[in-house]
Amino acid sequence: MWISRFDIRPHTIAHTADTLADFGAVLGVRLFPIGTEQQDSILVVDEHGRVFALDQAGEWFLGDTIDAALTTLLLGRAPARVRDDGTWPVG
């Protein structure tokens, strides 16, 4: 993968409430916007502190915590793709 440029500015993506509600329903949790990744993906955190990226290609699990997600983004690690049933490969 590659290192991703991101912005942590929730107010810039406040208009994504419907998208977050739909993905949150799949996961069974509430989601909150935290920023964008390269202006293409929406970065969100769930009520358990897990971080995801949503883009036109799908939904991606970045980490169990903000620290883990930032490590994924800053080191260019490949995120796990979230399946249609709201799960993702662990490992």
PyMOL Python script that loads the backbone (N, CA, C, O; Angstrom):
from pymol import cmd

cmd.read_pdbstr("""\
ATOM      1  N   MET A   1       0.848  -1.189   0.000  1.00  0.00           N
ATOM      2  CA  MET A   1       0.000   0.000   0.000  1.00  0.00           C
ATOM      3  C   MET A   1       0.881   1.236   0.000  1.00  0.00           C
ATOM      4  O   MET A   1       2.078   1.163  -0.279  1.00  0.00           O
ATOM      5  N   TRP A   2       0.288   2.347   0.309  1.00  0.00           N
ATOM      6  CA  TRP A   2       1.026   3.592   0.361  1.00  0.00           C
ATOM      7  C   TRP A   2       0.562   4.413   1.549  1.00  0.00           C
ATOM      8  O   TRP A   2      -0.532   4.219   2.078  1.00  0.00           O
ATOM      9  N   ILE A   3       1.421   5.332   1.953  1.00  0.00           N
ATOM     10  CA  ILE A   3       1.081   6.224   3.059  1.00  0.00           C
ATOM     11  C   ILE A   3      -0.039   7.146   2.598  1.00  0.00           C
ATOM     12  O   ILE A   3       0.021   7.698   1.500  1.00  0.00           O
ATOM     13  N   SER A   4      -1.049   7.313   3.423  1.00  0.00           N
ATOM     14  CA  SER A   4      -2.212   8.100   3.046  1.00  0.00           C
ATOM     15  C   SER A   4      -2.224   9.452   3.737  1.00  0.00           C
ATOM     16  O   SER A   4      -1.971   9.555   4.937  1.00  0.00           O
ATOM     17  N   ARG A   5      -2.514  10.460   2.984  1.00  0.00           N
ATOM     18  CA  ARG A   5      -2.703  11.796   3.535  1.00  0.00           C
ATOM     19  C   ARG A   5      -4.133  11.876   4.074  1.00  0.00           C
ATOM     20  O   ARG A   5      -5.078  11.455   3.408  1.00  0.00           O
ATOM     21  N   PHE A   6      -4.282  12.415   5.273  1.00  0.00           N
ATOM     22  CA  PHE A   6      -5.614  12.492   5.873  1.00  0.00           C
ATOM     23  C   PHE A   6      -5.758  13.798   6.642  1.00  0.00           C
ATOM     24  O   PHE A   6      -4.776  14.427   7.036  1.00  0.00           O
ATOM     25  N   ASP A   7      -7.011  14.183   6.841  1.00  0.00           N
ATOM     26  CA  ASP A   7      -7.365  15.372   7.621  1.00  0.00           C
ATOM     27  C   ASP A   7      -8.355  14.955   8.691  1.00  0.00           C
ATOM     28  O   ASP A   7      -9.314  14.233   8.418  1.00  0.00           O
ATOM     29  N   ILE A   8      -8.113  15.418   9.918  1.00  0.00           N
ATOM     30  CA  ILE A   8      -9.056  15.173  11.009  1.00  0.00           C
ATOM     31  C   ILE A   8      -9.829  16.476  11.229  1.00  0.00           C
ATOM     32  O   ILE A   8      -9.420  17.349  11.993  1.00  0.00           O
ATOM     33  N   ARG A   9     -10.956  16.569  10.532  1.00  0.00           N
ATOM     34  CA  ARG A   9     -11.836  17.741  10.635  1.00  0.00           C
ATOM     35  C   ARG A   9     -13.278  17.281  10.436  1.00  0.00           C
ATOM     36  O   ARG A   9     -13.787  17.277   9.315  1.00  0.00           O
ATOM     37  N   PRO A  10     -13.925  16.897  11.523  1.00  0.00           N
ATOM     38  CA  PRO A  10     -15.282  16.349  11.410  1.00  0.00           C
ATOM     39  C   PRO A  10     -16.281  17.278  10.732  1.00  0.00           C
ATOM     40  O   PRO A  10     -17.176  16.803  10.033  1.00  0.00           O
ATOM     41  N   HIS A  11     -16.155  18.566  10.918  1.00  0.00           N
ATOM     42  CA  HIS A  11     -17.146  19.493  10.361  1.00  0.00           C
ATOM     43  C   HIS A  11     -17.164  19.489   8.835  1.00  0.00           C
ATOM     44  O   HIS A  11     -18.170  19.867   8.236  1.00  0.00           O
ATOM     45  N   THR A  12     -16.081  19.075   8.201  1.00  0.00           N
ATOM     46  CA  THR A  12     -16.042  19.077   6.738  1.00  0.00           C
ATOM     47  C   THR A  12     -16.853  17.949   6.117  1.00  0.00           C
ATOM     48  O   THR A  12     -17.147  17.980   4.922  1.00  0.00           O
ATOM     49  N   ILE A  13     -17.216  16.950   6.923  1.00  0.00           N
ATOM     50  CA  ILE A  13     -17.988  15.826   6.382  1.00  0.00           C
ATOM     51  C   ILE A  13     -19.283  15.589   7.146  1.00  0.00           C
ATOM     52  O   ILE A  13     -19.819  14.480   7.158  1.00  0.00           O
ATOM     53  N   ALA A  14     -19.769  16.628   7.773  1.00  0.00           N
ATOM     54  CA  ALA A  14     -21.009  16.514   8.543  1.00  0.00           C
ATOM     55  C   ALA A  14     -22.195  16.122   7.653  1.00  0.00           C
ATOM     56  O   ALA A  14     -23.186  15.585   8.147  1.00  0.00           O
ATOM     57  N   HIS A  15     -22.102  16.383   6.367  1.00  0.00           N
ATOM     58  CA  HIS A  15     -23.183  16.074   5.430  1.00  0.00           C
ATOM     59  C   HIS A  15     -23.320  14.582   5.126  1.00  0.00           C
ATOM     60  O   HIS A  15     -24.191  14.197   4.346  1.00  0.00           O
ATOM     61  N   THR A  16     -22.494  13.749   5.715  1.00  0.00           N
ATOM     62  CA  THR A  16     -22.482  12.311   5.410  1.00  0.00           C
ATOM     63  C   THR A  16     -23.353  11.485   6.354  1.00  0.00           C
ATOM     64  O   THR A  16     -23.195  10.266   6.426  1.00  0.00           O
ATOM     65  N   ALA A  17     -24.248  12.114   7.060  1.00  0.00           N
ATOM     66  CA  ALA A  17     -25.047  11.427   8.086  1.00  0.00           C
ATOM     67  C   ALA A  17     -25.805  10.218   7.535  1.00  0.00           C
ATOM     68  O   ALA A  17     -25.850   9.177   8.191  1.00  0.00           O
ATOM     69  N   ASP A  18     -26.397  10.333   6.352  1.00  0.00           N
ATOM     70  CA  ASP A  18     -27.156   9.212   5.788  1.00  0.00           C
ATOM     71  C   ASP A  18     -26.248   8.022   5.485  1.00  0.00           C
ATOM     72  O   ASP A  18     -26.606   6.876   5.758  1.00  0.00           O
ATOM     73  N   THR A  19     -25.078   8.297   4.924  1.00  0.00           N
ATOM     74  CA  THR A  19     -24.114   7.241   4.617  1.00  0.00           C
ATOM     75  C   THR A  19     -23.662   6.544   5.895  1.00  0.00           C
ATOM     76  O   THR A  19     -23.570   5.318   5.945  1.00  0.00           O
ATOM     77  N   LEU A  20     -23.381   7.336   6.923  1.00  0.00           N
ATOM     78  CA  LEU A  20     -22.937   6.763   8.192  1.00  0.00           C
ATOM     79  C   LEU A  20     -24.042   5.945   8.850  1.00  0.00           C
ATOM     80  O   LEU A  20     -23.769   4.905   9.451  1.00  0.00           O
ATOM     81  N   ALA A  21     -25.263   6.398   8.743  1.00  0.00           N
ATOM     82  CA  ALA A  21     -26.387   5.657   9.318  1.00  0.00           C
ATOM     83  C   ALA A  21     -26.551   4.305   8.620  1.00  0.00           C
ATOM     84  O   ALA A  21     -26.811   3.298   9.279  1.00  0.00           O
ATOM     85  N   ASP A  22     -26.404   4.274   7.302  1.00  0.00           N
ATOM     86  CA  ASP A  22     -26.532   3.023   6.558  1.00  0.00           C
ATOM     87  C   ASP A  22     -25.430   2.035   6.940  1.00  0.00           C
ATOM     88  O   ASP A  22     -25.711   0.866   7.204  1.00  0.00           O
ATOM     89  N   PHE A  23     -24.183   2.497   6.973  1.00  0.00           N
ATOM     90  CA  PHE A  23     -23.069   1.605   7.319  1.00  0.00           C
ATOM     91  C   PHE A  23     -23.139   1.212   8.794  1.00  0.00           C
ATOM     92  O   PHE A  23     -22.823   0.077   9.152  1.00  0.00           O
ATOM     93  N   GLY A  24     -23.550   2.140   9.639  1.00  0.00           N
ATOM     94  CA  GLY A  24     -23.712   1.834  11.059  1.00  0.00           C
ATOM     95  C   GLY A  24     -24.746   0.750  11.293  1.00  0.00           C
ATOM     96  O   GLY A  24     -24.589  -0.069  12.198  1.00  0.00           O
ATOM     97  N   ALA A  25     -25.810   0.731  10.483  1.00  0.00           N
ATOM     98  CA  ALA A  25     -26.832  -0.302  10.605  1.00  0.00           C
ATOM     99  C   ALA A  25     -26.253  -1.678  10.264  1.00  0.00           C
ATOM    100  O   ALA A  25     -26.618  -2.674  10.887  1.00  0.00           O
ATOM    101  N   VAL A  26     -25.357  -1.735   9.282  1.00  0.00           N
ATOM    102  CA  VAL A  26     -24.713  -2.996   8.918  1.00  0.00           C
ATOM    103  C   VAL A  26     -23.847  -3.496  10.068  1.00  0.00           C
ATOM    104  O   VAL A  26     -23.831  -4.689  10.372  1.00  0.00           O
ATOM    105  N   LEU A  27     -23.125  -2.572  10.705  1.00  0.00           N
ATOM    106  CA  LEU A  27     -22.235  -2.937  11.815  1.00  0.00           C
ATOM    107  C   LEU A  27     -22.975  -3.103  13.134  1.00  0.00           C
ATOM    108  O   LEU A  27     -22.484  -3.772  14.042  1.00  0.00           O
ATOM    109  N   GLY A  28     -24.148  -2.500  13.242  1.00  0.00           N
ATOM    110  CA  GLY A  28     -24.910  -2.555  14.485  1.00  0.00           C
ATOM    111  C   GLY A  28     -24.418  -1.576  15.530  1.00  0.00           C
ATOM    112  O   GLY A  28     -24.573  -1.818  16.727  1.00  0.00           O
ATOM    113  N   VAL A  29     -23.818  -0.456  15.089  1.00  0.00           N
ATOM    114  CA  VAL A  29     -23.293   0.563  15.996  1.00  0.00           C
ATOM    115  C   VAL A  29     -23.545   1.952  15.414  1.00  0.00           C
ATOM    116  O   VAL A  29     -23.878   2.104  14.239  1.00  0.00           O
ATOM    117  N   ARG A  30     -23.378   2.950  16.263  1.00  0.00           N
ATOM    118  CA  ARG A  30     -23.430   4.340  15.789  1.00  0.00           C
ATOM    119  C   ARG A  30     -22.049   4.741  15.305  1.00  0.00           C
ATOM    120  O   ARG A  30     -21.039   4.341  15.884  1.00  0.00           O
ATOM    121  N   LEU A  31     -22.007   5.536  14.237  1.00  0.00           N
ATOM    122  CA  LEU A  31     -20.752   6.014  13.677  1.00  0.00           C
ATOM    123  C   LEU A  31     -20.686   7.536  13.749  1.00  0.00           C
ATOM    124  O   LEU A  31     -21.705   8.224  13.687  1.00  0.00           O
ATOM    125  N   PHE A  32     -19.464   8.043  13.881  1.00  0.00           N
ATOM    126  CA  PHE A  32     -19.242   9.479  13.986  1.00  0.00           C
ATOM    127  C   PHE A  32     -18.128   9.873  13.027  1.00  0.00           C
ATOM    128  O   PHE A  32     -17.072   9.240  13.025  1.00  0.00           O
ATOM    129  N   PRO A  33     -18.337  10.904  12.210  1.00  0.00           N
ATOM    130  CA  PRO A  33     -17.299  11.317  11.264  1.00  0.00           C
ATOM    131  C   PRO A  33     -16.127  11.956  11.998  1.00  0.00           C
ATOM    132  O   PRO A  33     -16.313  12.689  12.970  1.00  0.00           O
ATOM    133  N   ILE A  34     -14.913  11.667  11.518  1.00  0.00           N
ATOM    134  CA  ILE A  34     -13.739  12.318  12.124  1.00  0.00           C
ATOM    135  C   ILE A  34     -12.877  13.028  11.098  1.00  0.00           C
ATOM    136  O   ILE A  34     -12.055  13.866  11.470  1.00  0.00           O
ATOM    137  N   GLY A  35     -13.038  12.720   9.810  1.00  0.00           N
ATOM    138  CA  GLY A  35     -12.218  13.393   8.810  1.00  0.00           C
ATOM    139  C   GLY A  35     -12.270  12.698   7.467  1.00  0.00           C
ATOM    140  O   GLY A  35     -13.192  11.936   7.174  1.00  0.00           O
ATOM    141  N   THR A  36     -11.251  12.979   6.649  1.00  0.00           N
ATOM    142  CA  THR A  36     -11.164  12.397   5.318  1.00  0.00           C
ATOM    143  C   THR A  36      -9.761  11.863   5.069  1.00  0.00           C
ATOM    144  O   THR A  36      -8.788  12.292   5.688  1.00  0.00           O
ATOM    145  N   GLU A  37      -9.690  10.924   4.154  1.00  0.00           N
ATOM    146  CA  GLU A  37      -8.421  10.373   3.706  1.00  0.00           C
ATOM    147  C   GLU A  37      -8.265  10.769   2.243  1.00  0.00           C
ATOM    148  O   GLU A  37      -9.051  10.346   1.395  1.00  0.00           O
ATOM    149  N   GLN A  38      -7.268  11.566   1.952  1.00  0.00           N
ATOM    150  CA  GLN A  38      -6.992  12.052   0.604  1.00  0.00           C
ATOM    151  C   GLN A  38      -8.233  12.662  -0.049  1.00  0.00           C
ATOM    152  O   GLN A  38      -8.375  12.613  -1.271  1.00  0.00           O
ATOM    153  N   GLN A  39      -9.107  13.220   0.734  1.00  0.00           N
ATOM    154  CA  GLN A  39     -10.345  13.854   0.275  1.00  0.00           C
ATOM    155  C   GLN A  39     -11.279  12.901  -0.464  1.00  0.00           C
ATOM    156  O   GLN A  39     -12.296  13.336  -1.003  1.00  0.00           O
ATOM    157  N   ASP A  40     -10.951  11.606  -0.499  1.00  0.00           N
ATOM    158  CA  ASP A  40     -11.778  10.623  -1.203  1.00  0.00           C
ATOM    159  C   ASP A  40     -12.566   9.736  -0.257  1.00  0.00           C
ATOM    160  O   ASP A  40     -13.699   9.366  -0.562  1.00  0.00           O
ATOM    161  N   SER A  41     -11.994   9.392   0.877  1.00  0.00           N
ATOM    162  CA  SER A  41     -12.629   8.499   1.835  1.00  0.00           C
ATOM    163  C   SER A  41     -13.104   9.284   3.053  1.00  0.00           C
ATOM    164  O   SER A  41     -12.515  10.297   3.429  1.00  0.00           O
ATOM    165  N   ILE A  42     -14.171   8.799   3.654  1.00  0.00           N
ATOM    166  CA  ILE A  42     -14.669   9.354   4.900  1.00  0.00           C
ATOM    167  C   ILE A  42     -14.077   8.520   6.030  1.00  0.00           C
ATOM    168  O   ILE A  42     -14.206   7.296   6.024  1.00  0.00           O
ATOM    169  N   LEU A  43     -13.441   9.153   6.984  1.00  0.00           N
ATOM    170  CA  LEU A  43     -12.925   8.461   8.159  1.00  0.00           C
ATOM    171  C   LEU A  43     -13.950   8.580   9.271  1.00  0.00           C
ATOM    172  O   LEU A  43     -14.416   9.676   9.583  1.00  0.00           O
ATOM    173  N   VAL A  44     -14.301   7.441   9.870  1.00  0.00           N
ATOM    174  CA  VAL A  44     -15.311   7.422  10.927  1.00  0.00           C
ATOM    175  C   VAL A  44     -14.840   6.573  12.095  1.00  0.00           C
ATOM    176  O   VAL A  44     -14.019   5.670  11.934  1.00  0.00           O
ATOM    177  N   VAL A  45     -15.365   6.874  13.262  1.00  0.00           N
ATOM    178  CA  VAL A  45     -15.105   6.079  14.459  1.00  0.00           C
ATOM    179  C   VAL A  45     -16.455   5.598  14.978  1.00  0.00           C
ATOM    180  O   VAL A  45     -17.442   6.333  14.943  1.00  0.00           O
ATOM    181  N   ASP A  46     -16.490   4.352  15.462  1.00  0.00           N
ATOM    182  CA  ASP A  46     -17.746   3.857  16.020  1.00  0.00           C
ATOM    183  C   ASP A  46     -17.757   4.047  17.529  1.00  0.00           C
ATOM    184  O   ASP A  46     -16.771   4.497  18.112  1.00  0.00           O
ATOM    185  N   GLU A  47     -18.860   3.708  18.149  1.00  0.00           N
ATOM    186  CA  GLU A  47     -19.018   3.931  19.584  1.00  0.00           C
ATOM    187  C   GLU A  47     -18.092   3.071  20.433  1.00  0.00           C
ATOM    188  O   GLU A  47     -17.998   3.278  21.643  1.00  0.00           O
ATOM    189  N   HIS A  48     -17.400   2.101  19.812  1.00  0.00           N
ATOM    190  CA  HIS A  48     -16.429   1.262  20.526  1.00  0.00           C
ATOM    191  C   HIS A  48     -14.990   1.730  20.298  1.00  0.00           C
ATOM    192  O   HIS A  48     -14.049   1.141  20.832  1.00  0.00           O
ATOM    193  N   GLY A  49     -14.823   2.795  19.501  1.00  0.00           N
ATOM    194  CA  GLY A  49     -13.500   3.332  19.235  1.00  0.00           C
ATOM    195  C   GLY A  49     -12.818   2.766  18.007  1.00  0.00           C
ATOM    196  O   GLY A  49     -11.681   3.138  17.714  1.00  0.00           O
ATOM    197  N   ARG A  50     -13.485   1.869  17.271  1.00  0.00           N
ATOM    198  CA  ARG A  50     -12.918   1.306  16.051  1.00  0.00           C
ATOM    199  C   ARG A  50     -13.027   2.323  14.922  1.00  0.00           C
ATOM    200  O   ARG A  50     -13.982   3.097  14.862  1.00  0.00           O
ATOM    201  N   VAL A  51     -12.044   2.317  14.032  1.00  0.00           N
ATOM    202  CA  VAL A  51     -11.984   3.319  12.971  1.00  0.00           C
ATOM    203  C   VAL A  51     -12.114   2.647  11.607  1.00  0.00           C
ATOM    204  O   VAL A  51     -11.525   1.596  11.355  1.00  0.00           O
ATOM    205  N   PHE A  52     -12.901   3.278  10.733  1.00  0.00           N
ATOM    206  CA  PHE A  52     -13.167   2.769   9.395  1.00  0.00           C
ATOM    207  C   PHE A  52     -12.990   3.893   8.378  1.00  0.00           C
ATOM    208  O   PHE A  52     -13.074   5.076   8.707  1.00  0.00           O
ATOM    209  N   ALA A  53     -12.744   3.489   7.134  1.00  0.00           N
ATOM    210  CA  ALA A  53     -12.735   4.420   6.006  1.00  0.00           C
ATOM    211  C   ALA A  53     -13.810   3.947   5.036  1.00  0.00           C
ATOM    212  O   ALA A  53     -13.918   2.752   4.760  1.00  0.00           O
ATOM    213  N   LEU A  54     -14.596   4.873   4.525  1.00  0.00           N
ATOM    214  CA  LEU A  54     -15.642   4.569   3.562  1.00  0.00           C
ATOM    215  C   LEU A  54     -15.334   5.326   2.284  1.00  0.00           C
ATOM    216  O   LEU A  54     -15.099   6.534   2.320  1.00  0.00           O
ATOM    217  N   ASP A  55     -15.334   4.630   1.153  1.00  0.00           N
ATOM    218  CA  ASP A  55     -15.144   5.289  -0.131  1.00  0.00           C
ATOM    219  C   ASP A  55     -16.007   4.608  -1.179  1.00  0.00           C
ATOM    220  O   ASP A  55     -16.797   3.722  -0.850  1.00  0.00           O
ATOM    221  N   GLN A  56     -15.868   5.007  -2.429  1.00  0.00           N
ATOM    222  CA  GLN A  56     -16.706   4.442  -3.486  1.00  0.00           C
ATOM    223  C   GLN A  56     -16.412   2.974  -3.731  1.00  0.00           C
ATOM    224  O   GLN A  56     -17.261   2.263  -4.267  1.00  0.00           O
ATOM    225  N   ALA A  57     -15.239   2.505  -3.357  1.00  0.00           N
ATOM    226  CA  ALA A  57     -14.869   1.102  -3.575  1.00  0.00           C
ATOM    227  C   ALA A  57     -15.364   0.187  -2.465  1.00  0.00           C
ATOM    228  O   ALA A  57     -15.413  -1.030  -2.647  1.00  0.00           O
ATOM    229  N   GLY A  58     -15.732   0.750  -1.321  1.00  0.00           N
ATOM    230  CA  GLY A  58     -16.199  -0.074  -0.217  1.00  0.00           C
ATOM    231  C   GLY A  58     -15.902   0.531   1.133  1.00  0.00           C
ATOM    232  O   GLY A  58     -15.626   1.724   1.256  1.00  0.00           O
ATOM    233  N   GLU A  59     -15.963  -0.314   2.144  1.00  0.00           N
ATOM    234  CA  GLU A  59     -15.695   0.097   3.522  1.00  0.00           C
ATOM    235  C   GLU A  59     -14.474  -0.678   4.000  1.00  0.00           C
ATOM    236  O   GLU A  59     -14.296  -1.847   3.656  1.00  0.00           O
ATOM    237  N   TRP A  60     -13.635  -0.017   4.798  1.00  0.00           N
ATOM    238  CA  TRP A  60     -12.352  -0.576   5.211  1.00  0.00           C
ATOM    239  C   TRP A  60     -12.163  -0.405   6.701  1.00  0.00           C
ATOM    240  O   TRP A  60     -12.442   0.661   7.250  1.00  0.00           O
ATOM    241  N   PHE A  61     -11.689  -1.453   7.361  1.00  0.00           N
ATOM    242  CA  PHE A  61     -11.386  -1.407   8.784  1.00  0.00           C
ATOM    243  C   PHE A  61      -9.941  -0.965   8.939  1.00  0.00           C
ATOM    244  O   PHE A  61      -9.029  -1.614   8.428  1.00  0.00           O
ATOM    245  N   LEU A  62      -9.731   0.154   9.654  1.00  0.00           N
ATOM    246  CA  LEU A  62      -8.384   0.706   9.819  1.00  0.00           C
ATOM    247  C   LEU A  62      -7.738   0.314  11.139  1.00  0.00           C
ATOM    248  O   LEU A  62      -6.513   0.233  11.223  1.00  0.00           O
ATOM    249  N   GLY A  63      -8.539   0.071  12.173  1.00  0.00           N
ATOM    250  CA  GLY A  63      -7.958  -0.317  13.450  1.00  0.00           C
ATOM    251  C   GLY A  63      -8.955  -0.301  14.581  1.00  0.00           C
ATOM    252  O   GLY A  63     -10.010   0.327  14.499  1.00  0.00           O
ATOM    253  N   ASP A  64      -8.596  -1.017  15.659  1.00  0.00           N
ATOM    254  CA  ASP A  64      -9.442  -1.103  16.851  1.00  0.00           C
ATOM    255  C   ASP A  64      -9.450   0.175  17.673  1.00  0.00           C
ATOM    256  O   ASP A  64     -10.338   0.385  18.499  1.00  0.00           O
ATOM    257  N   THR A  65      -8.458   1.028  17.442  1.00  0.00           N
ATOM    258  CA  THR A  65      -8.336   2.297  18.161  1.00  0.00           C
ATOM    259  C   THR A  65      -7.870   3.374  17.184  1.00  0.00           C
ATOM    260  O   THR A  65      -7.442   3.080  16.068  1.00  0.00           O
ATOM    261  N   ILE A  66      -7.962   4.614  17.624  1.00  0.00           N
ATOM    262  CA  ILE A  66      -7.444   5.718  16.812  1.00  0.00           C
ATOM    263  C   ILE A  66      -5.949   5.521  16.560  1.00  0.00           C
ATOM    264  O   ILE A  66      -5.475   5.732  15.443  1.00  0.00           O
ATOM    265  N   ASP A  67      -5.207   5.119  17.591  1.00  0.00           N
ATOM    266  CA  ASP A  67      -3.768   4.900  17.430  1.00  0.00           C
ATOM    267  C   ASP A  67      -3.482   3.841  16.372  1.00  0.00           C
ATOM    268  O   ASP A  67      -2.609   4.036  15.527  1.00  0.00           O
ATOM    269  N   ALA A  68      -4.205   2.724  16.407  1.00  0.00           N
ATOM    270  CA  ALA A  68      -4.000   1.663  15.426  1.00  0.00           C
ATOM    271  C   ALA A  68      -4.356   2.142  14.020  1.00  0.00           C
ATOM    272  O   ALA A  68      -3.662   1.814  13.058  1.00  0.00           O
ATOM    273  N   ALA A  69      -5.434   2.917  13.901  1.00  0.00           N
ATOM    274  CA  ALA A  69      -5.839   3.438  12.593  1.00  0.00           C
ATOM    275  C   ALA A  69      -4.798   4.406  12.038  1.00  0.00           C
ATOM    276  O   ALA A  69      -4.466   4.357  10.854  1.00  0.00           O
ATOM    277  N   LEU A  70      -4.284   5.285  12.897  1.00  0.00           N
ATOM    278  CA  LEU A  70      -3.247   6.217  12.440  1.00  0.00           C
ATOM    279  C   LEU A  70      -1.996   5.471  12.016  1.00  0.00           C
ATOM    280  O   LEU A  70      -1.343   5.861  11.048  1.00  0.00           O
ATOM    281  N   THR A  71      -1.652   4.414  12.717  1.00  0.00           N
ATOM    282  CA  THR A  71      -0.506   3.598  12.328  1.00  0.00           C
ATOM    283  C   THR A  71      -0.738   2.981  10.951  1.00  0.00           C
ATOM    284  O   THR A  71       0.166   2.973  10.115  1.00  0.00           O
ATOM    285  N   THR A  72      -1.934   2.470  10.711  1.00  0.00           N
ATOM    286  CA  THR A  72      -2.274   1.910   9.402  1.00  0.00           C
ATOM    287  C   THR A  72      -2.093   2.954   8.312  1.00  0.00           C
ATOM    288  O   THR A  72      -1.491   2.678   7.274  1.00  0.00           O
ATOM    289  N   LEU A  73      -2.614   4.156   8.546  1.00  0.00           N
ATOM    290  CA  LEU A  73      -2.531   5.215   7.542  1.00  0.00           C
ATOM    291  C   LEU A  73      -1.102   5.720   7.350  1.00  0.00           C
ATOM    292  O   LEU A  73      -0.653   5.903   6.219  1.00  0.00           O
ATOM    293  N   LEU A  74      -0.396   5.943   8.448  1.00  0.00           N
ATOM    294  CA  LEU A  74       0.940   6.538   8.368  1.00  0.00           C
ATOM    295  C   LEU A  74       2.009   5.576   7.856  1.00  0.00           C
ATOM    296  O   LEU A  74       2.995   6.003   7.255  1.00  0.00           O
ATOM    297  N   LEU A  75       1.817   4.281   8.094  1.00  0.00           N
ATOM    298  CA  LEU A  75       2.790   3.302   7.623  1.00  0.00           C
ATOM    299  C   LEU A  75       2.397   2.679   6.287  1.00  0.00           C
ATOM    300  O   LEU A  75       3.142   1.876   5.725  1.00  0.00           O
ATOM    301  N   GLY A  76       1.227   3.051   5.785  1.00  0.00           N
ATOM    302  CA  GLY A  76       0.785   2.546   4.495  1.00  0.00           C
ATOM    303  C   GLY A  76       0.371   1.089   4.508  1.00  0.00           C
ATOM    304  O   GLY A  76       0.481   0.411   3.487  1.00  0.00           O
ATOM    305  N   ARG A  77      -0.099   0.598   5.628  1.00  0.00           N
ATOM    306  CA  ARG A  77      -0.550  -0.794   5.725  1.00  0.00           C
ATOM    307  C   ARG A  77      -1.893  -0.976   5.012  1.00  0.00           C
ATOM    308  O   ARG A  77      -2.713  -0.058   4.964  1.00  0.00           O
ATOM    309  N   ALA A  78      -2.099  -2.146   4.473  1.00  0.00           N
ATOM    310  CA  ALA A  78      -3.353  -2.448   3.778  1.00  0.00           C
ATOM    311  C   ALA A  78      -4.472  -2.656   4.800  1.00  0.00           C
ATOM    312  O   ALA A  78      -4.345  -3.511   5.677  1.00  0.00           O
ATOM    313  N   PRO A  79      -5.561  -1.895   4.705  1.00  0.00           N
ATOM    314  CA  PRO A  79      -6.680  -2.111   5.629  1.00  0.00           C
ATOM    315  C   PRO A  79      -7.498  -3.324   5.208  1.00  0.00           C
ATOM    316  O   PRO A  79      -7.460  -3.738   4.049  1.00  0.00           O
ATOM    317  N   ALA A  80      -8.231  -3.883   6.148  1.00  0.00           N
ATOM    318  CA  ALA A  80      -9.109  -5.018   5.862  1.00  0.00           C
ATOM    319  C   ALA A  80     -10.422  -4.507   5.284  1.00  0.00           C
ATOM    320  O   ALA A  80     -11.007  -3.551   5.793  1.00  0.00           O
ATOM    321  N   ARG A  81     -10.872  -5.147   4.230  1.00  0.00           N
ATOM    322  CA  ARG A  81     -12.156  -4.763   3.633  1.00  0.00           C
ATOM    323  C   ARG A  81     -13.299  -5.321   4.476  1.00  0.00           C
ATOM    324  O   ARG A  81     -13.277  -6.487   4.869  1.00  0.00           O
ATOM    325  N   VAL A  82     -14.286  -4.490   4.749  1.00  0.00           N
ATOM    326  CA  VAL A  82     -15.460  -4.918   5.515  1.00  0.00           C
ATOM    327  C   VAL A  82     -16.411  -5.637   4.561  1.00  0.00           C
ATOM    328  O   VAL A  82     -16.765  -5.120   3.501  1.00  0.00           O
ATOM    329  N   ARG A  83     -16.809  -6.832   4.959  1.00  0.00           N
ATOM    330  CA  ARG A  83     -17.721  -7.640   4.144  1.00  0.00           C
ATOM    331  C   ARG A  83     -19.147  -7.100   4.242  1.00  0.00           C
ATOM    332  O   ARG A  83     -19.448  -6.265   5.095  1.00  0.00           O
ATOM    333  N   ASP A  84     -20.009  -7.581   3.369  1.00  0.00           N
ATOM    334  CA  ASP A  84     -21.415  -7.139   3.346  1.00  0.00           C
ATOM    335  C   ASP A  84     -22.147  -7.444   4.647  1.00  0.00           C
ATOM    336  O   ASP A  84     -23.137  -6.787   4.967  1.00  0.00           O
ATOM    337  N   ASP A  85     -21.664  -8.451   5.412  1.00  0.00           N
ATOM    338  CA  ASP A  85     -22.326  -8.789   6.669  1.00  0.00           C
ATOM    339  C   ASP A  85     -21.763  -8.003   7.857  1.00  0.00           C
ATOM    340  O   ASP A  85     -22.138  -8.257   9.002  1.00  0.00           O
ATOM    341  N   GLY A  86     -20.853  -7.036   7.585  1.00  0.00           N
ATOM    342  CA  GLY A  86     -20.321  -6.196   8.649  1.00  0.00           C
ATOM    343  C   GLY A  86     -19.120  -6.778   9.369  1.00  0.00           C
ATOM    344  O   GLY A  86     -18.714  -6.260  10.409  1.00  0.00           O
ATOM    345  N   THR A  87     -18.542  -7.854   8.833  1.00  0.00           N
ATOM    346  CA  THR A  87     -17.334  -8.437   9.425  1.00  0.00           C
ATOM    347  C   THR A  87     -16.141  -8.162   8.516  1.00  0.00           C
ATOM    348  O   THR A  87     -16.297  -7.741   7.370  1.00  0.00           O
ATOM    349  N   TRP A  88     -14.961  -8.404   9.046  1.00  0.00           N
ATOM    350  CA  TRP A  88     -13.742  -8.235   8.256  1.00  0.00           C
ATOM    351  C   TRP A  88     -12.727  -9.270   8.726  1.00  0.00           C
ATOM    352  O   TRP A  88     -12.795  -9.751   9.857  1.00  0.00           O
ATOM    353  N   PRO A  89     -11.780  -9.610   7.842  1.00  0.00           N
ATOM    354  CA  PRO A  89     -10.770 -10.588   8.232  1.00  0.00           C
ATOM    355  C   PRO A  89      -9.899 -10.055   9.359  1.00  0.00           C
ATOM    356  O   PRO A  89      -9.511  -8.887   9.345  1.00  0.00           O
ATOM    357  N   VAL A  90      -9.597 -10.887  10.316  1.00  0.00           N
ATOM    358  CA  VAL A  90      -8.743 -10.504  11.424  1.00  0.00           C
ATOM    359  C   VAL A  90      -7.338 -11.016  11.134  1.00  0.00           C
ATOM    360  O   VAL A  90      -7.145 -12.146  10.686  1.00  0.00           O
ATOM    361  N   GLY A  91      -6.373 -10.161  11.400  1.00  0.00           N
ATOM    362  CA  GLY A  91      -5.026 -10.664  11.192  1.00  0.00           C
ATOM    363  C   GLY A  91      -4.133  -9.627  10.787  1.00  0.00           C
ATOM    364  O   GLY A  91      -2.949  -9.883  10.568  1.00  0.00           O
TER     365      GLY A  91
END
""", "prot")
cmd.dss("prot")
cmd.show_as("cartoon", "prot")
cmd.util.cbc("prot")
cmd.orient("prot")
